[in-house]
């Protein structure tokens, strides 16, 4: 069993964005800053523990790769871009903690750390993408002493880049929405999922800056309620109008003409535009298509997997039965009930009006329009 993760109550004082220049003048930063979400300290990865929200705002400190893997599996940090950021930071922590005295020995230890992190969650492509970038740094660094600073610099750069991509996606996506748009979103694709600002919620934030009349319908997102617990919390923190609904209420909103756009994120996008996202996203895309409502997927280019042709090749994580059969530690189903708990479903490209990345708005055929993988 992995060691227990040390929990530090209360976020670090002065946790503000310092890795890179601030956004352009006139931008109003969200209450939740990037370094509030996740940051690399001297000997640990420190993250806002998303399992404790919205009741408690608590930092979780991971001083080892084993602790970080537990945090990723337990969804203390979640969302494809944020998981990639965490993995890169974990590699830096592994390099600093190593007692290896030779480059070969340190590379061996880092290879083992990489394998642990890669196995922590299978669907999010950003995890493997970030680890591949770490591999490149490890291969070209000529001495053991240089590996920790090189990996730490890479991790912070990945964080910077993901936040910058979110701001660009927000600008591109906001232009797709009509005035006073009523936006239906699913799960959490906000600052918490991306390391700052957000992909789908980045579009919402950018739209709200220019149009305070927009309104967000927030799916609760069973079974772990990331919409109710996290998206509603982020929107409330930023003062963006929103209404929480049960997942099963979405259909009647469409039937009543109360949805102008569906906007959600993605954990992996295939070359043809098929997009894996939190279970329930596919259902919304079908409802949107049936009612003539546009469905937009918003994700950075680091989420695009050009190595796979379609969503049929995307691995779908199956999570524990307790997430469905229990709520708050109390059973809601008879003991022994068989449970299926796929964490994701795949929205086919045919149901997607456009995919928004930092490079712009991409429409079918996605094989031609999607940008190259992030570097």
C-alpha positions as CSV (number, residue, x, y, z in Angstrom):
1,X,0.0,0.0,0.0
2,X,1.2,3.5,-0.9
3,X,2.2,5.8,2.0
4,X,-0.5,8.1,3.3
5,X,-0.5,11.5,1.7
6,X,0.3,14.4,4.1
7,X,-2.6,16.9,4.1
8,X,-1.7,20.5,5.0
9,X,-4.8,22.4,6.0
10,X,-5.1,25.9,4.4
11,X,-3.6,27.0,1.1
12,X,-0.1,28.5,1.1
13,X,-0.1,32.2,1.7
14,X,0.6,34.4,-1.3
15,X,-0.1,31.6,-3.8
16,X,-0.2,33.8,-6.9
17,X,0.8,33.3,-10.5
18,X,4.5,34.0,-10.8
19,X,5.8,31.5,-13.5
20,X,5.1,33.8,-16.5
21,X,3.9,37.3,-17.4
22,X,0.4,38.2,-16.4
23,X,-2.4,38.3,-19.1
24,X,-3.1,41.5,-21.0
25,X,-4.2,44.6,-19.3
26,X,-7.9,44.7,-18.6
27,X,-8.1,41.0,-17.8
28,X,-9.9,40.3,-14.5
29,X,-8.3,37.2,-12.9
30,X,-10.5,34.5,-11.4
31,X,-10.5,34.0,-7.7
32,X,-8.8,30.7,-8.2
33,X,-5.2,31.4,-9.4
34,X,-3.1,28.8,-11.1
35,X,-0.7,28.3,-8.2
36,X,-3.7,27.8,-6.0
37,X,-4.6,24.7,-8.1
38,X,-1.2,23.1,-8.2
39,X,2.4,24.1,-7.7
40,X,5.8,22.6,-7.5
41,X,7.6,23.4,-4.2
42,X,11.2,22.5,-3.3
43,X,10.4,18.9,-2.3
44,X,6.7,18.3,-3.1
45,X,3.8,18.8,-5.4
46,X,1.1,20.8,-3.6
47,X,-2.4,20.8,-4.9
48,X,-5.8,22.0,-3.9
49,X,-7.5,18.8,-2.8
50,X,-10.6,18.6,-5.1
51,X,-12.1,15.7,-3.0
52,X,-12.6,18.2,-0.2
53,X,-14.4,20.8,-2.2
54,X,-16.7,22.6,-1.8
55,X,-16.8,22.1,2.0
56,X,-13.1,22.7,2.7
57,X,-10.3,24.5,0.8
58,X,-7.4,22.3,1.8
59,X,-4.0,21.8,0.3
60,X,-2.7,18.2,-0.3
61,X,1.1,17.8,-0.2
62,X,2.7,14.9,-2.2
63,X,6.4,14.5,-1.3
64,X,6.8,11.2,-3.2
65,X,5.7,9.7,-6.6
66,X,3.7,7.1,-4.7
67,X,1.8,9.8,-2.8
68,X,1.2,11.7,-6.1
69,X,-0.2,8.6,-7.8
70,X,-2.6,8.0,-4.9
71,X,-3.7,11.6,-5.3
72,X,-4.3,11.2,-9.0
73,X,-6.2,8.0,-8.6
74,X,-8.3,9.4,-5.8
75,X,-9.1,12.5,-8.0
76,X,-7.5,15.0,-5.6
77,X,-6.1,16.4,-8.8
78,X,-8.1,15.6,-12.0
79,X,-8.7,16.9,-15.5
80,X,-6.5,15.9,-18.3
81,X,-4.2,19.0,-18.5
82,X,-3.9,19.2,-14.7
83,X,-2.9,15.5,-14.5
84,X,-0.2,16.1,-17.1
85,X,1.1,19.1,-15.1
86,X,1.1,17.0,-11.9
87,X,3.0,14.1,-13.7
88,X,5.7,16.5,-14.8
89,X,6.0,17.9,-11.4
90,X,6.2,14.4,-9.9
91,X,9.1,13.6,-12.1
92,X,10.9,16.7,-10.8
93,X,10.2,15.6,-7.2
94,X,11.5,12.1,-8.0
95,X,14.7,13.5,-9.3
96,X,15.2,15.7,-6.2
97,X,14.5,12.9,-3.8
98,X,16.9,10.4,-5.4
99,X,20.1,9.4,-3.7
100,X,21.6,8.1,-6.9
101,X,25.2,9.2,-7.6
102,X,25.4,8.4,-11.3
103,X,23.5,9.5,-14.3
104,X,22.6,5.9,-15.2
105,X,21.3,5.1,-11.8
106,X,19.2,8.3,-11.6
107,X,17.8,7.6,-15.1
108,X,16.8,4.1,-13.9
109,X,14.9,5.5,-10.9
110,X,13.2,8.1,-13.1
111,X,12.1,5.4,-15.5
112,X,10.5,3.5,-12.6
113,X,8.8,6.8,-11.4
114,X,7.6,7.3,-15.0
115,X,6.0,3.9,-15.1
116,X,4.1,4.5,-11.8
117,X,2.8,7.8,-13.0
118,X,1.8,6.5,-16.4
119,X,-0.3,3.8,-14.8
120,X,-2.2,6.1,-12.5
121,X,-5.0,6.9,-15.0
122,X,-5.4,5.5,-18.5
123,X,-7.7,7.8,-20.5
124,X,-6.1,11.2,-20.2
125,X,-3.6,11.6,-23.0
126,X,-2.0,14.6,-21.4
127,X,-0.4,12.3,-18.8
128,X,1.6,10.4,-21.3
129,X,2.3,13.6,-23.3
130,X,3.9,15.3,-20.3
131,X,5.9,12.2,-19.4
132,X,7.2,12.0,-23.0
133,X,8.4,15.5,-22.7
134,X,10.2,14.5,-19.4
135,X,11.8,11.7,-21.3
136,X,13.2,14.1,-23.8
137,X,14.8,16.2,-21.0
138,X,16.2,13.1,-19.3
139,X,17.8,11.9,-22.5
140,X,19.5,15.2,-23.3
141,X,20.7,16.1,-19.8
142,X,24.3,15.1,-19.6
143,X,24.8,14.9,-15.8
144,X,22.8,13.7,-12.8
145,X,23.1,17.0,-11.0
146,X,21.3,18.8,-13.8
147,X,18.3,16.6,-14.0
148,X,16.3,18.0,-11.1
149,X,16.5,21.7,-12.2
150,X,15.8,20.7,-15.8
151,X,12.7,18.7,-14.9
152,X,11.5,21.4,-12.5
153,X,11.9,24.0,-15.2
154,X,10.0,21.8,-17.7
155,X,7.1,21.2,-15.2
156,X,6.7,24.9,-14.6
157,X,6.8,25.6,-18.3
158,X,4.2,22.9,-19.0
159,X,2.0,24.6,-16.4
160,X,2.6,28.1,-17.9
161,X,1.8,26.7,-21.4
162,X,-1.4,25.0,-20.4
163,X,-2.7,28.2,-18.7
164,X,-1.8,30.3,-21.8
165,X,-3.6,27.8,-24.0
166,X,-6.7,28.1,-21.8
167,X,-6.7,31.9,-22.2
168,X,-6.4,31.5,-26.0
169,X,-9.2,28.9,-26.1
170,X,-11.4,31.2,-24.1
171,X,-11.0,34.0,-26.6
172,X,-11.7,31.7,-29.6
173,X,-14.7,30.0,-28.0
174,X,-16.4,33.1,-26.6
175,X,-17.0,34.2,-30.2
176,X,-19.1,31.2,-30.9
177,X,-21.7,32.1,-28.3
178,X,-24.7,34.3,-28.9
179,X,-25.5,37.3,-26.6
180,X,-27.0,36.2,-23.3
181,X,-26.2,32.6,-24.1
182,X,-27.6,29.8,-22.0
183,X,-24.7,27.3,-21.8
184,X,-25.0,23.7,-20.7
185,X,-21.8,22.1,-19.4
186,X,-20.8,18.8,-17.9
187,X,-18.3,17.7,-15.3
188,X,-15.6,20.3,-14.5
189,X,-13.4,21.7,-17.3
190,X,-12.4,24.8,-15.3
191,X,-9.3,26.0,-13.5
192,X,-9.3,23.0,-11.3
193,X,-9.0,20.6,-14.3
194,X,-6.4,22.6,-16.3
195,X,-4.1,24.2,-13.8
196,X,-5.8,27.6,-14.2
197,X,-8.6,29.5,-16.0
198,X,-10.1,26.4,-17.7
199,X,-10.9,25.0,-21.1
200,X,-14.8,24.8,-21.4
201,X,-15.1,27.1,-18.4
202,X,-12.4,29.3,-19.9
203,X,-14.8,29.9,-22.7
204,X,-17.5,30.7,-20.2
205,X,-15.2,33.1,-18.3
206,X,-14.1,34.9,-21.5
207,X,-17.7,35.2,-22.6
208,X,-18.8,36.5,-19.2
209,X,-16.2,39.2,-19.3
210,X,-17.9,40.7,-22.3
211,X,-21.4,39.6,-21.6
212,X,-22.5,39.4,-18.0
213,X,-25.9,38.2,-19.1
214,X,-24.8,34.7,-20.0
215,X,-26.1,31.9,-17.8
216,X,-24.6,28.4,-17.2
217,X,-26.6,25.2,-16.7
218,X,-24.4,23.0,-14.5
219,X,-25.0,19.2,-14.8
220,X,-24.4,17.6,-11.4
221,X,-22.3,14.9,-13.1
222,X,-22.9,11.6,-11.4
223,X,-21.4,9.6,-9.8
224,X,-18.8,11.9,-8.3
225,X,-20.7,15.2,-8.7
226,X,-17.8,17.2,-10.2
227,X,-20.4,19.6,-11.7
228,X,-22.2,20.2,-8.4
229,X,-19.0,20.2,-6.3
230,X,-16.5,21.9,-8.5
231,X,-18.0,23.7,-11.5
232,X,-20.7,25.3,-9.4
233,X,-18.0,26.3,-6.9
234,X,-15.8,27.9,-9.5
235,X,-18.6,29.8,-11.1
236,X,-19.8,31.0,-7.7
237,X,-16.3,32.1,-6.8
238,X,-16.2,34.2,-10.0
239,X,-19.7,35.5,-9.7
240,X,-20.9,33.9,-13.0
241,X,-24.7,33.2,-13.1
242,X,-25.5,29.5,-13.0
243,X,-28.1,26.9,-12.1
244,X,-27.4,23.4,-11.0
245,X,-29.5,20.6,-12.5
246,X,-29.7,16.8,-12.1
247,X,-28.1,15.1,-15.1
248,X,-31.5,13.6,-16.0
249,X,-33.0,17.1,-16.2
250,X,-31.0,18.1,-19.2
251,X,-33.5,16.7,-21.8
252,X,-36.4,18.9,-20.6
253,X,-34.2,22.0,-20.9
254,X,-33.6,21.2,-24.5
255,X,-37.3,20.5,-25.0
256,X,-38.2,23.9,-23.6
257,X,-35.7,25.7,-25.7
258,X,-33.6,26.8,-22.8
259,X,-30.1,25.7,-24.1
260,X,-28.2,27.7,-26.7
261,X,-25.0,25.7,-26.6
262,X,-23.4,22.7,-25.1
263,X,-19.8,23.2,-24.1
264,X,-17.6,20.6,-22.4
265,X,-14.0,19.5,-22.3
266,X,-12.1,16.4,-23.3
267,X,-9.6,14.0,-21.9
268,X,-8.5,12.6,-25.2
269,X,-9.4,13.5,-28.8
270,X,-8.7,11.1,-31.7
271,X,-7.4,12.1,-35.0
272,X,-10.9,12.1,-36.5
273,X,-12.4,14.3,-33.8
274,X,-14.0,11.7,-31.6
275,X,-13.7,13.0,-28.1
276,X,-13.6,11.1,-24.8
277,X,-14.9,13.1,-21.8
278,X,-16.6,12.4,-18.5
279,X,-19.4,9.9,-18.8
280,X,-22.6,11.6,-19.8
281,X,-21.1,13.9,-22.4
282,X,-22.1,11.7,-25.2
283,X,-25.7,11.9,-24.0
284,X,-25.7,15.7,-24.1
285,X,-24.3,15.6,-27.7
286,X,-27.2,13.4,-28.8
287,X,-29.7,15.7,-27.2
288,X,-28.0,18.7,-28.7
289,X,-28.1,17.1,-32.2
290,X,-31.8,16.2,-31.8
291,X,-32.7,19.8,-30.9
292,X,-30.5,21.7,-33.3
293,X,-28.2,23.0,-30.6
294,X,-24.5,23.4,-31.3
295,X,-22.1,21.1,-29.3
296,X,-18.6,22.5,-28.7
297,X,-15.6,20.5,-27.3
298,X,-12.9,22.7,-25.8
299,X,-9.5,21.2,-25.2
300,X,-5.8,22.2,-25.6
301,X,-3.8,20.6,-28.4
302,X,-2.0,18.5,-25.8
303,X,-5.2,16.6,-25.5
304,X,-5.2,15.5,-29.2
305,X,-3.9,12.0,-29.8
306,X,-2.8,11.9,-33.4
307,X,-1.6,8.3,-33.0
308,X,-5.2,6.9,-32.9
309,X,-7.6,7.1,-35.8
310,X,-10.9,7.1,-33.9
311,X,-12.5,7.0,-30.5
312,X,-12.8,3.2,-30.7
313,X,-9.1,3.1,-29.7
314,X,-9.4,5.3,-26.6
315,X,-9.0,3.3,-23.4
316,X,-11.9,3.9,-21.0
317,X,-11.2,3.8,-17.3
318,X,-13.5,1.6,-15.2
319,X,-13.6,2.9,-11.6
320,X,-14.7,1.3,-8.4
321,X,-18.3,0.2,-7.7
322,X,-18.4,2.2,-4.5
323,X,-18.6,5.5,-6.4
324,X,-22.0,4.5,-7.8
325,X,-23.4,2.3,-5.1
326,X,-22.6,4.7,-2.3
327,X,-23.0,8.5,-1.6
328,X,-21.0,10.1,1.2
329,X,-19.9,6.7,2.5
330,X,-23.5,5.4,2.8
331,X,-24.8,2.6,0.6
332,X,-27.7,3.5,-1.8
333,X,-27.9,0.0,-3.4
334,X,-28.4,-3.4,-1.8
335,X,-25.2,-5.2,-0.9
336,X,-23.8,-7.3,-3.7
337,X,-25.4,-5.3,-6.5
338,X,-23.4,-5.5,-9.7
339,X,-22.1,-2.1,-10.8
340,X,-20.6,-0.8,-14.0
341,X,-18.7,2.5,-13.6
342,X,-17.0,3.7,-16.8
343,X,-15.5,7.0,-16.1
344,X,-15.7,8.3,-19.7
345,X,-17.7,8.0,-22.9
346,X,-16.8,9.0,-26.4
347,X,-18.7,11.6,-28.3
348,X,-18.5,10.9,-32.1
349,X,-17.1,13.6,-34.3
350,X,-20.5,13.7,-36.1
351,X,-22.1,15.1,-33.0
352,X,-19.5,17.8,-32.5
353,X,-20.2,21.2,-34.1
354,X,-16.6,22.4,-33.6
355,X,-13.5,21.7,-31.5
356,X,-11.9,24.7,-29.9
357,X,-8.1,24.6,-29.2
358,X,-5.6,27.4,-28.5
359,X,-5.0,27.4,-32.3
360,X,-8.6,28.4,-33.1
361,X,-12.0,26.9,-34.0
362,X,-11.8,23.6,-35.9
363,X,-14.6,22.1,-37.9
364,X,-15.1,18.8,-39.8
365,X,-13.3,17.1,-41.4
366,X,-11.2,17.2,-38.2
367,X,-8.4,15.0,-39.7
368,X,-7.6,18.1,-41.7
369,X,-8.4,20.9,-39.3
370,X,-7.1,19.8,-35.9
371,X,-3.7,21.3,-35.1
372,X,-0.5,19.3,-34.5
373,X,0.2,18.0,-31.1
374,X,1.5,20.6,-28.6
375,X,5.2,20.9,-28.1
